[in-house]
Each structure stands twice: as C-alpha cells, then as structure tokens.
Amino acid sequence: MTDATGAPLVVGIGGSTGAASTTNLLLRRGLEAAEALGARTASFTGAQLAVLPIFAADGDAPTPTALEMVAAVRAADAVIIATPGYHGGMSGLVKNAVDHLELLRDDERPYLDGRAVGVIVAAAGWQSCGTTLVSVRSAVHALRGWPTPFGVTVNSAEQHPDADGRFDERVTGALGILAAQLMQFAGWRAAARAAGR
Ligand SMILES: Cc1cc2nc3c(=O)[nH]c(=O)nc-3n(C[C@H](O)[C@H](O)[C@H](O)COP(=O)(O)O)c2cc1C
C-alpha cells in the first residue's frame, strides 16, 4: 500500500526462464517507467517463478518465494503481469504464479481487488499477442482486478531491444502509458480510501 511518503507500490510478476527473456526485460522496463512516475516497485521474474511448485489448493504449505510474492501483492497498489504468448495464452509458468494468488482469497482485499493490473505480452506473432492479452485480462477479471485500458503487446519476431536492452520509442511509449494508467488508478484509490470510501 501507499507508504508514508505517498509512493504507491507496483509489483511485477512474470517473464520466462529464457536466458534473454523478452518478457523479463519488458517487465523491468515497465517497472522502471512506474518508478519514473514515483512508484516503489518489487518484481518476481522468470527464475523466481520457476521455483514455485505447481499450485494446489490442498497442497503443502506455501514456499518462502510463494509467501514473499503473495505478501508483495497483498501490499501492492498496482500490479504488472508480463507473459510470453504460449499457444495463444499465458505461459504455464506465469499462470502458476497467478494461481498462487488464491492464497489471497480470505484477505480484506481478496485476490487483486482494488488494484489496477497492467498486462504486457511478448509473442512471436501478432495473433498470439492479442489472444494472450485477452486471456490474461480474463484471469485478472476473475481475480477481481482492474485491467488497465491500455495493454502492451510486443511482437518479439519483429521488435527487438538494442544492445543495452532498450526498446524503441513505440514500445517505450506504450510502457509509459501503461505505467501512467497504473499510477492514475492508484492515486484514485488512495484518495477514495482517505475519504473513507
Ligand atoms: C511453448 C511455446 C509456445 C509458443 N507459442 C506461441 C504462439 O502460439 N504464438 C506466438 O506468436 N509465439 C509463440 N511462442 C513464441 C514466444 O511467445 C516468443 O518467443 C516470446 O517472445 C518468448 O518470450 P521470452 O523471450 O520472454 O521467453 C511460443 C514459444 C514457446 C516456447
């Protein structure tokens, strides 16, 4: 939640285990865009998500990484979910992380309630960019979150970062819009909370 300084917390979840993962990098750039607008950030990317066990409602006690991720989302004002498009939808790695948000079921703000969620997709074709964006937004709706109006899709077969890991102005601009919408919603929620709503 917004801290004493008034800085909202934006938590990023996503990426892949690929050595040069486009989605890991896009998530990082998206969080940097939020930081530039005054956010505090935390992230859980491919390598961390890969140590999560497959979520089972009646499974073992959550692992330390799972607890850390869930605690971060519990405290978050906004969330970014970044995924590669796998066969037209989000990857199993990212879906399993999203499934872990079931641990927020009994919270005062259950699941993603009251949080704006920005979605970033990288896929090797435009069709999967679109279908994956819709599939992630559907999961966010199921979790009571508020998908931002603007989503970021990157065709990784056509749009590449430079040697410094920077994307062109089209992608950078899109990430900036996404970050601005997350911050705008977080500001609205903070004002409403302050007014007792
Ligand atoms: C198992 C698998 C399934 C994929 N399915 C699709 C697909 O249906 N459509 C598509 O455009 N790209 C597909 N891709 C390509 C990835 O979406 C693309 O390479 C993406 O940029 C990978 O992200 P990453 O670099 O973060 O790992 C697939 C890749 C894998 C490994």
The ligand as an ORCA input file, in Angstrom:
! r2SCAN-3c Opt
* xyz 0 1
  C       5.963    -23.412    -25.785
  C       5.930    -22.166    -26.640
  C       4.760    -21.806    -27.253
  C       4.697    -20.643    -28.039
  N       3.539    -20.326    -28.651
  C       3.478    -19.223    -29.416
  C       2.260    -18.886    -30.091
  O       1.260    -19.574    -30.028
  N       2.251    -17.763    -30.854
  C       3.350    -16.944    -30.955
  O       3.281    -15.924    -31.624
  N       4.510    -17.244    -30.320
  C       4.592    -18.362    -29.571
  N       5.764    -18.672    -28.927
  C       6.901    -17.749    -29.026
  C       7.040    -16.874    -27.783
  O       5.812    -16.266    -27.424
  C       8.039    -15.762    -28.028
  O       9.258    -16.304    -28.449
  C       8.238    -14.889    -26.794
  O       8.930    -13.733    -27.170
  C       9.010    -15.615    -25.715
  O       9.189    -14.749    -24.610
  P      10.504    -14.752    -23.720
  O      11.624    -14.239    -24.602
  O      10.220    -13.858    -22.590
  O      10.759    -16.174    -23.294
  C       5.844    -19.842    -28.185
  C       7.043    -20.223    -27.539
  C       7.077    -21.362    -26.788
  C       8.384    -21.755    -26.120
*
